[in-house]
């Protein structure tokens, strides 16, 4: 299900919730209250085609994802409103925009040197400038430099800072008769089961190739292609349940090209190198997979010496 947005506004980024104190309600209670409020707003807006509340039912599955915490609310109602830039309607707390000093009433005319003026309308009739800014920001890694060229009270202003991102957990949301209002799926939303050789061990574990590995350790994303010769299936599935025991994985690295281009203008070779990783899985454990970039072998594109598949984290995770 797509969340319906107010046609007059575009929200860019995400706001981190206020830290929970000892006197604050439990996280689950706060989440339930926020979900109920969001549903009330959607019902009032007519997003459910005027259905009665007891007739609304849907299930929403979202995988874990990394999102940028830009935190800008801009006016993107139409191209004319954004003809000379995007007007800032609000800035969310603790966001990159707030730390940089952007304020409501500012007009954003460029991001990292890319102009947002005179871009026209998108297919829905909204200002293309908002989509352009979102695309520019989403393409940046965590900690990347940001520069906004603004007009504040008709005076030019340049503000600089760094982009921050957070990782959202996977979410499983059920709404309707005889369903829980909301639940967060700690085991992930998209789990594929594969036939495995358990090597005599009992129980089960999981492999996870969602990219949340720390960049400061030169760890990057991988795609798990197969487990014991069995394909892991389509893109978008990041978690795979397997029997306890020893398994052979085939993986391909997802290291961004710009990592190589820090020194090399182009990447060498014809394509990504598929590598094998053997892992002995313990019951009730999730294994997070990543590509370890070998800085000292960055020129060894042919042969694949520039990276190794690794398990960078193991976490206890009940696997029923």
ROGULO-364804 format. One record per residue (C-alpha): residue in one letter; residue number from 1; y, x, z. Coordinates in nm, 3 decimals, padded with zeros to 5 digits. Each point is the difference from the previous one (the first is absolute). Last residue first. Layout:
BEGIN
+------+-----+---------+---------+---------+
: code : pos :   north :    east :      up :
+------+-----+---------+---------+---------+
:    A : NUM :       Y :       X :       Z :
...
+------+-----+---------+---------+---------+
This chain:
BEGIN
+------+-----+---------+---------+---------+
: code : pos :   north :    east :      up :
+------+-----+---------+---------+---------+
:    X : 320 : -02.142 :  01.114 :  01.506 :
:    X : 319 :  00.205 :  00.315 : -00.047 :
:    X : 318 :  00.209 :  00.072 :  00.309 :
:    X : 317 :  00.257 :  00.266 : -00.092 :
:    X : 316 :  00.027 :  00.335 :  00.179 :
:    X : 315 :  00.230 :  00.222 : -00.207 :
:    X : 314 : -00.064 :  00.304 : -00.217 :
:    X : 313 :  00.289 :  00.175 : -00.174 :
:    X : 312 :  00.056 :  00.250 : -00.279 :
:    X : 311 : -00.330 : -00.038 : -00.179 :
:    X : 310 :  00.048 :  00.241 : -00.288 :
:    X : 309 : -00.002 :  00.028 : -00.378 :
:    X : 308 :  00.123 :  00.342 : -00.115 :
:    X : 307 :  00.296 :  00.092 : -00.218 :
:    X : 306 :  00.151 :  00.280 : -00.216 :
:    X : 305 : -00.343 :  00.142 : -00.082 :
:    X : 304 : -00.051 : -00.281 : -00.253 :
:    X : 303 : -00.167 :  00.200 : -00.273 :
:    X : 302 :  00.309 :  00.001 : -00.221 :
:    X : 301 :  00.301 : -00.073 :  00.221 :
:    X : 300 : -00.022 :  00.336 :  00.169 :
:    X : 299 :  00.375 :  00.062 :  00.006 :
:    X : 298 :  00.040 : -00.179 :  00.335 :
:    X : 297 : -00.254 :  00.233 :  00.160 :
:    X : 296 :  00.209 :  00.126 :  00.294 :
:    X : 295 :  00.129 : -00.351 :  00.065 :
:    X : 294 : -00.348 : -00.144 :  00.037 :
:    X : 293 :  00.057 : -00.376 :  00.002 :
:    X : 292 : -00.248 : -00.179 :  00.228 :
:    X : 291 : -00.089 : -00.332 : -00.161 :
:    X : 290 : -00.068 : -00.280 :  00.248 :
:    X : 289 : -00.269 : -00.217 :  00.157 :
:    X : 288 :  00.008 : -00.195 :  00.326 :
:    X : 287 : -00.339 : -00.041 :  00.168 :
:    X : 286 : -00.057 : -00.313 :  00.209 :
:    X : 285 : -00.255 :  00.014 :  00.282 :
:    X : 284 : -00.225 : -00.268 :  00.150 :
:    X : 283 : -00.320 :  00.192 : -00.082 :
:    X : 282 :  00.031 :  00.365 : -00.097 :
:    X : 281 :  00.032 :  00.095 : -00.363 :
:    X : 280 : -00.113 :  00.337 : -00.133 :
:    X : 279 :  00.239 :  00.083 : -00.283 :
:    X : 278 : -00.061 :  00.184 : -00.327 :
:    X : 277 :  00.304 :  00.042 : -00.225 :
:    X : 276 : -00.017 :  00.035 : -00.378 :
:    X : 275 :  00.292 :  00.064 : -00.233 :
:    X : 274 :  00.143 : -00.160 : -00.312 :
:    X : 273 :  00.277 :  00.214 : -00.154 :
:    X : 272 :  00.307 : -00.177 : -00.133 :
:    X : 271 :  00.076 :  00.034 : -00.372 :
:    X : 270 :  00.036 :  00.229 : -00.296 :
:    X : 269 :  00.107 :  00.319 :  00.171 :
:    X : 268 :  00.330 :  00.138 :  00.124 :
:    X : 267 :  00.281 : -00.191 :  00.168 :
:    X : 266 :  00.347 :  00.064 : -00.136 :
:    X : 265 :  00.325 :  00.164 :  00.110 :
:    X : 264 : -00.182 :  00.205 :  00.265 :
:    X : 263 :  00.172 :  00.106 :  00.323 :
:    X : 262 :  00.101 : -00.322 :  00.173 :
:    X : 261 : -00.161 : -00.164 : -00.300 :
:    X : 260 : -00.341 : -00.007 :  00.161 :
:    X : 259 :  00.107 : -00.233 :  00.280 :
:    X : 258 :  00.203 : -00.199 : -00.256 :
:    X : 257 : -00.322 : -00.104 : -00.170 :
:    X : 256 : -00.099 : -00.209 :  00.302 :
:    X : 255 : -00.346 :  00.078 :  00.149 :
:    X : 254 : -00.238 : -00.289 : -00.069 :
:    X : 253 : -00.322 :  00.203 :  00.016 :
:    X : 252 : -00.335 : -00.125 : -00.132 :
:    X : 251 : -00.301 : -00.072 :  00.218 :
:    X : 250 : -00.379 : -00.015 : -00.024 :
:    X : 249 : -00.173 : -00.052 :  00.334 :
:    X : 248 : -00.348 :  00.102 :  00.116 :
:    X : 247 : -00.124 : -00.170 :  00.315 :
:    X : 246 : -00.184 :  00.107 :  00.316 :
:    X : 245 : -00.084 : -00.262 :  00.262 :
:    X : 244 :  00.149 : -00.317 :  00.143 :
:    X : 243 : -00.003 : -00.282 : -00.251 :
:    X : 242 :  00.314 : -00.058 : -00.207 :
:    X : 241 :  00.308 : -00.224 :  00.005 :
:    X : 240 :  00.269 :  00.090 : -00.249 :
:    X : 239 :  00.376 : -00.024 :  00.050 :
:    X : 238 :  00.266 :  00.054 : -00.266 :
:    X : 237 : -00.050 : -00.277 : -00.254 :
:    X : 236 :  00.312 : -00.035 : -00.216 :
:    X : 235 : -00.152 :  00.163 : -00.307 :
:    X : 234 : -00.332 : -00.138 : -00.113 :
:    X : 233 : -00.353 :  00.095 :  00.100 :
:    X : 232 : -00.145 :  00.254 :  00.241 :
:    X : 231 : -00.255 :  00.111 : -00.260 :
:    X : 230 : -00.345 :  00.084 :  00.137 :
:    X : 229 : -00.115 :  00.362 : -00.046 :
:    X : 228 : -00.044 :  00.065 :  00.372 :
:    X : 227 :  00.350 : -00.136 :  00.058 :
:    X : 226 :  00.227 : -00.015 : -00.306 :
:    X : 225 :  00.358 :  00.032 : -00.120 :
:    X : 224 :  00.193 :  00.051 :  00.325 :
:    X : 223 :  00.361 :  00.044 : -00.111 :
:    X : 222 :  00.192 :  00.272 :  00.180 :
:    X : 221 :  00.343 :  00.019 :  00.160 :
:    X : 220 :  00.176 :  00.305 :  00.131 :
:    X : 219 : -00.028 :  00.255 :  00.281 :
:    X : 218 :  00.222 :  00.308 :  00.007 :
:    X : 217 :  00.000 : -00.008 :  00.384 :
:    X : 216 :  00.365 : -00.103 :  00.006 :
:    X : 215 : -00.098 : -00.278 : -00.242 :
:    X : 214 : -00.188 : -00.188 :  00.273 :
:    X : 213 : -00.277 : -00.222 : -00.145 :
:    X : 212 :  00.078 : -00.371 : -00.032 :
:    X : 211 : -00.146 : -00.045 : -00.350 :
:    X : 210 : -00.271 : -00.266 :  00.018 :
:    X : 209 : -00.334 :  00.172 : -00.067 :
:    X : 208 : -00.200 : -00.155 :  00.285 :
:    X : 207 : -00.372 :  00.062 :  00.056 :
:    X : 206 : -00.178 : -00.220 :  00.250 :
:    X : 205 : -00.280 :  00.004 :  00.254 :
:    X : 204 : -00.337 : -00.166 :  00.056 :
:    X : 203 : -00.286 : -00.022 :  00.246 :
:    X : 202 : -00.331 :  00.183 :  00.000 :
:    X : 201 : -00.091 :  00.345 : -00.132 :
:    X : 200 : -00.320 :  00.066 : -00.197 :
:    X : 199 :  00.180 :  00.164 : -00.292 :
:    X : 198 :  00.214 : -00.312 : -00.051 :
:    X : 197 : -00.040 : -00.001 : -00.378 :
:    X : 196 :  00.269 : -00.233 : -00.119 :
:    X : 195 :  00.053 : -00.321 : -00.194 :
:    X : 194 :  00.377 : -00.063 : -00.006 :
:    X : 193 :  00.212 : -00.246 :  00.193 :
:    X : 192 :  00.365 : -00.032 : -00.100 :
:    X : 191 :  00.265 : -00.060 :  00.261 :
:    X : 190 :  00.334 : -00.145 : -00.101 :
:    X : 189 :  00.189 : -00.136 :  00.297 :
:    X : 188 : -00.015 :  00.289 :  00.245 :
:    X : 187 : -00.192 :  00.048 :  00.325 :
:    X : 186 :  00.295 : -00.078 :  00.225 :
:    X : 185 :  00.058 : -00.330 : -00.176 :
:    X : 184 :  00.316 : -00.150 :  00.146 :
:    X : 183 : -00.037 : -00.367 :  00.076 :
:    X : 182 :  00.220 : -00.301 : -00.059 :
:    X : 181 : -00.001 : -00.369 :  00.063 :
:    X : 180 : -00.373 : -00.013 :  00.060 :
:    X : 179 : -00.170 : -00.248 : -00.229 :
:    X : 178 : -00.139 : -00.348 :  00.068 :
:    X : 177 :  00.258 : -00.161 : -00.229 :
:    X : 176 :  00.232 :  00.241 : -00.171 :
:    X : 175 :  00.135 :  00.355 : -00.002 :
:    X : 174 : -00.201 :  00.321 : -00.011 :
:    X : 173 :  00.166 :  00.342 : -00.013 :
:    X : 172 : -00.196 :  00.324 : -00.038 :
:    X : 171 :  00.227 :  00.304 :  00.019 :
:    X : 170 : -00.073 :  00.368 : -00.061 :
:    X : 169 :  00.221 :  00.224 :  00.213 :
:    X : 168 :  00.352 :  00.084 : -00.115 :
:    X : 167 :  00.080 :  00.369 : -00.041 :
:    X : 166 :  00.361 :  00.099 :  00.054 :
:    X : 165 :  00.261 :  00.167 : -00.218 :
:    X : 164 :  00.325 :  00.185 :  00.053 :
:    X : 163 :  00.246 :  00.104 : -00.270 :
:    X : 162 :  00.241 :  00.278 :  00.082 :
:    X : 161 :  00.379 :  00.001 :  00.016 :
:    X : 160 :  00.318 :  00.007 : -00.203 :
:    X : 159 :  00.306 : -00.220 : -00.027 :
:    X : 158 :  00.260 :  00.028 : -00.278 :
:    X : 157 :  00.318 : -00.209 :  00.021 :
:    X : 156 :  00.243 : -00.130 : -00.259 :
:    X : 155 :  00.286 : -00.220 :  00.130 :
:    X : 154 :  00.041 : -00.368 : -00.090 :
:    X : 153 : -00.063 : -00.111 :  00.361 :
:    X : 152 : -00.325 :  00.191 : -00.012 :
:    X : 151 : -00.133 :  00.086 : -00.347 :
:    X : 150 : -00.326 :  00.185 :  00.019 :
:    X : 149 : -00.198 :  00.287 : -00.152 :
:    X : 148 : -00.326 :  00.019 :  00.191 :
:    X : 147 : -00.188 :  00.328 :  00.034 :
:    X : 146 : -00.360 :  00.021 :  00.118 :
:    X : 145 : -00.202 :  00.312 :  00.070 :
:    X : 144 : -00.378 : -00.044 :  00.024 :
:    X : 143 : -00.147 : -00.021 :  00.351 :
:    X : 142 : -00.289 : -00.227 : -00.100 :
:    X : 141 : -00.060 :  00.019 : -00.372 :
:    X : 140 :  00.229 : -00.164 : -00.256 :
:    X : 139 : -00.128 : -00.242 : -00.267 :
:    X : 138 :  00.070 : -00.300 :  00.222 :
:    X : 137 :  00.369 :  00.096 :  00.014 :
:    X : 136 :  00.055 :  00.009 : -00.376 :
:    X : 135 : -00.202 : -00.317 : -00.059 :
:    X : 134 :  00.191 : -00.189 :  00.270 :
:    X : 133 :  00.333 :  00.115 : -00.142 :
:    X : 132 : -00.099 : -00.114 : -00.349 :
:    X : 131 : -00.126 : -00.336 :  00.129 :
:    X : 130 :  00.333 : -00.059 :  00.175 :
:    X : 129 :  00.202 :  00.110 : -00.304 :
:    X : 128 : -00.186 : -00.247 : -00.221 :
:    X : 127 :  00.203 : -00.277 :  00.161 :
:    X : 126 : -00.194 : -00.325 :  00.003 :
:    X : 125 : -00.059 : -00.217 : -00.308 :
:    X : 124 : -00.377 : -00.021 :  00.045 :
:    X : 123 : -00.066 :  00.231 : -00.296 :
:    X : 122 :  00.242 :  00.259 :  00.140 :
:    X : 121 :  00.377 : -00.014 : -00.033 :
:    X : 120 :  00.262 :  00.250 : -00.115 :
:    X : 119 :  00.015 :  00.372 :  00.081 :
:    X : 118 :  00.382 :  00.019 :  00.010 :
:    X : 117 :  00.022 :  00.221 :  00.307 :
:    X : 116 : -00.298 :  00.144 :  00.184 :
:    X : 115 :  00.059 :  00.360 : -00.112 :
:    X : 114 : -00.265 :  00.264 :  00.067 :
:    X : 113 :  00.145 :  00.305 :  00.179 :
:    X : 112 : -00.230 : -00.014 :  00.301 :
:    X : 111 :  00.083 : -00.369 :  00.038 :
:    X : 110 :  00.315 : -00.137 : -00.169 :
:    X : 109 :  00.265 : -00.275 :  00.032 :
:    X : 108 : -00.084 : -00.138 :  00.344 :
:    X : 107 :  00.276 : -00.233 :  00.124 :
:    X : 106 :  00.067 :  00.006 :  00.372 :
:    X : 105 :  00.069 : -00.334 :  00.172 :
:    X : 104 : -00.276 :  00.042 :  00.257 :
:    X : 103 : -00.018 :  00.364 :  00.100 :
:    X : 102 : -00.174 :  00.319 : -00.114 :
:    X : 101 :  00.019 :  00.274 :  00.265 :
:    X : 100 : -00.292 :  00.219 : -00.102 :
:    X :  99 : -00.195 : -00.095 :  00.313 :
:    X :  98 :  00.051 : -00.367 : -00.080 :
:    X :  97 : -00.129 :  00.039 : -00.357 :
:    X :  96 : -00.303 :  00.199 :  00.116 :
:    X :  95 : -00.098 : -00.286 :  00.229 :
:    X :  94 :  00.021 : -00.015 :  00.378 :
:    X :  93 :  00.162 : -00.346 : -00.011 :
:    X :  92 :  00.023 : -00.194 : -00.328 :
:    X :  91 :  00.312 :  00.020 : -00.216 :
:    X :  90 :  00.178 : -00.308 : -00.134 :
:    X :  89 :  00.171 : -00.163 : -00.295 :
:    X :  88 :  00.046 :  00.315 : -00.207 :
:    X :  87 :  00.162 : -00.072 : -00.339 :
:    X :  86 : -00.192 :  00.151 : -00.291 :
:    X :  85 :  00.204 :  00.165 : -00.275 :
:    X :  84 :  00.276 : -00.080 : -00.252 :
:    X :  83 : -00.175 : -00.286 : -00.183 :
:    X :  82 : -00.208 : -00.085 :  00.306 :
:    X :  81 :  00.137 : -00.353 :  00.054 :
:    X :  80 :  00.002 : -00.052 : -00.378 :
:    X :  79 : -00.364 :  00.101 : -00.032 :
:    X :  78 : -00.124 : -00.273 :  00.232 :
:    X :  77 : -00.099 : -00.073 :  00.358 :
:    X :  76 : -00.060 :  00.363 :  00.091 :
:    X :  75 :  00.214 :  00.022 :  00.313 :
:    X :  74 : -00.137 :  00.282 :  00.213 :
:    X :  73 : -00.193 :  00.029 :  00.327 :
:    X :  72 : -00.079 :  00.367 :  00.059 :
:    X :  71 : -00.264 :  00.139 :  00.236 :
:    X :  70 : -00.123 :  00.312 : -00.177 :
:    X :  69 : -00.323 :  00.024 :  00.201 :
:    X :  68 : -00.231 :  00.101 : -00.282 :
:    X :  67 : -00.346 : -00.151 :  00.002 :
:    X :  66 : -00.347 :  00.161 :  00.018 :
:    X :  65 : -00.279 : -00.249 : -00.040 :
:    X :  64 : -00.302 : -00.144 :  00.175 :
:    X :  63 : -00.160 : -00.271 : -00.209 :
:    X :  62 :  00.132 : -00.358 : -00.012 :
:    X :  61 : -00.216 : -00.311 :  00.020 :
:    X :  60 :  00.161 : -00.345 :  00.020 :
:    X :  59 : -00.212 : -00.308 :  00.058 :
:    X :  58 :  00.131 : -00.346 : -00.074 :
:    X :  57 :  00.023 : -00.350 :  00.146 :
:    X :  56 :  00.283 : -00.252 :  00.011 :
:    X :  55 : -00.121 : -00.359 :  00.034 :
:    X :  54 :  00.077 : -00.036 :  00.374 :
:    X :  53 :  00.358 :  00.109 : -00.063 :
:    X :  52 :  00.060 : -00.273 : -00.255 :
:    X :  51 :  00.047 :  00.130 : -00.351 :
:    X :  50 :  00.356 :  00.006 : -00.134 :
:    X :  49 : -00.083 :  00.243 : -00.280 :
:    X :  48 : -00.103 :  00.274 :  00.244 :
:    X :  47 :  00.313 :  00.211 : -00.058 :
:    X :  46 :  00.222 : -00.300 :  00.075 :
:    X :  45 :  00.257 :  00.207 :  00.189 :
:    X :  44 : -00.077 : -00.179 :  00.327 :
:    X :  43 : -00.368 :  00.091 : -00.033 :
:    X :  42 :  00.087 :  00.364 : -00.066 :
:    X :  41 :  00.235 :  00.015 :  00.299 :
:    X :  40 : -00.260 : -00.154 :  00.230 :
:    X :  39 : -00.263 :  00.243 : -00.128 :
:    X :  38 :  00.223 :  00.298 :  00.079 :
:    X :  37 :  00.066 : -00.132 :  00.351 :
:    X :  36 : -00.371 : -00.054 :  00.061 :
:    X :  35 : -00.076 :  00.354 : -00.121 :
:    X :  34 :  00.268 :  00.147 :  00.228 :
:    X :  33 : -00.134 : -00.189 :  00.302 :
:    X :  32 : -00.356 :  00.112 : -00.071 :
:    X :  31 :  00.110 :  00.361 : -00.034 :
:    X :  30 :  00.186 : -00.016 :  00.332 :
:    X :  29 : -00.307 : -00.143 :  00.171 :
:    X :  28 : -00.230 :  00.265 : -00.149 :
:    X :  27 :  00.240 :  00.278 :  00.102 :
:    X :  26 : -00.009 : -00.116 :  00.361 :
:    X :  25 :  00.326 : -00.151 :  00.130 :
:    X :  24 :  00.262 :  00.248 :  00.123 :
:    X :  23 :  00.043 :  00.082 :  00.371 :
:    X :  22 : -00.181 :  00.336 : -00.017 :
:    X :  21 :  00.206 :  00.090 : -00.301 :
:    X :  20 : -00.094 : -00.043 : -00.364 :
:    X :  19 :  00.200 :  00.217 : -00.236 :
:    X :  18 :  00.224 : -00.202 : -00.233 :
:    X :  17 : -00.168 : -00.072 : -00.330 :
:    X :  16 :  00.047 :  00.234 : -00.294 :
:    X :  15 :  00.201 : -00.156 : -00.277 :
:    X :  14 : -00.121 :  00.009 : -00.359 :
:    X :  13 :  00.149 :  00.094 : -00.332 :
:    X :  12 :  00.204 : -00.186 : -00.259 :
:    X :  11 :  00.066 : -00.367 :  00.069 :
:    X :  10 :  00.142 : -00.186 : -00.299 :
:    X :   9 :  00.225 : -00.299 :  00.049 :
:    X :   8 :  00.135 : -00.304 : -00.179 :
:    X :   7 : -00.335 : -00.128 : -00.128 :
:    X :   6 : -00.149 : -00.010 :  00.353 :
:    X :   5 : -00.338 :  00.165 : -00.028 :
:    X :   4 : -00.333 : -00.179 : -00.022 :
:    X :   3 : -00.293 :  00.204 :  00.133 :
:    X :   2 : -00.263 :  00.035 : -00.270 :
:    X :   1 : -00.346 : -00.126 :  00.084 :
+------+-----+---------+---------+---------+
